Amino acid sequence: MIGSSLLILYGMVSALGAVANLIQGTVKSAVGYIYLFLLCHIVLVVITVYDLCTPLNFIWFIIGFLACLTSRWLNGTFVFGRNNWFHYFIVALLFALAYFLT
């Protein structure tokens, strides 16, 4: 339950950040990557909420993790022009913590 709450919180905060970037309009050239980022994190929230109701296979956890890391990498590379390894470390740590608390 605590792990699921962490994933839902992470997904919602990331989705809200993507929406804020879209509303500000600061990234007009790479809007598609922002939408991909938004979609991946909304799907993560949906998968996590569904997992609370009906236990899912571990492969869904791995798919959500890889989708979030990939969309975060694409977002950093093509939208902001830089990547920070610390972001990936934090995301991996959060998913590991959520896995062990589930």
Order of alpha helices (4+ residues) and beta strands (2+ residues): alpha-alpha-alpha-alpha
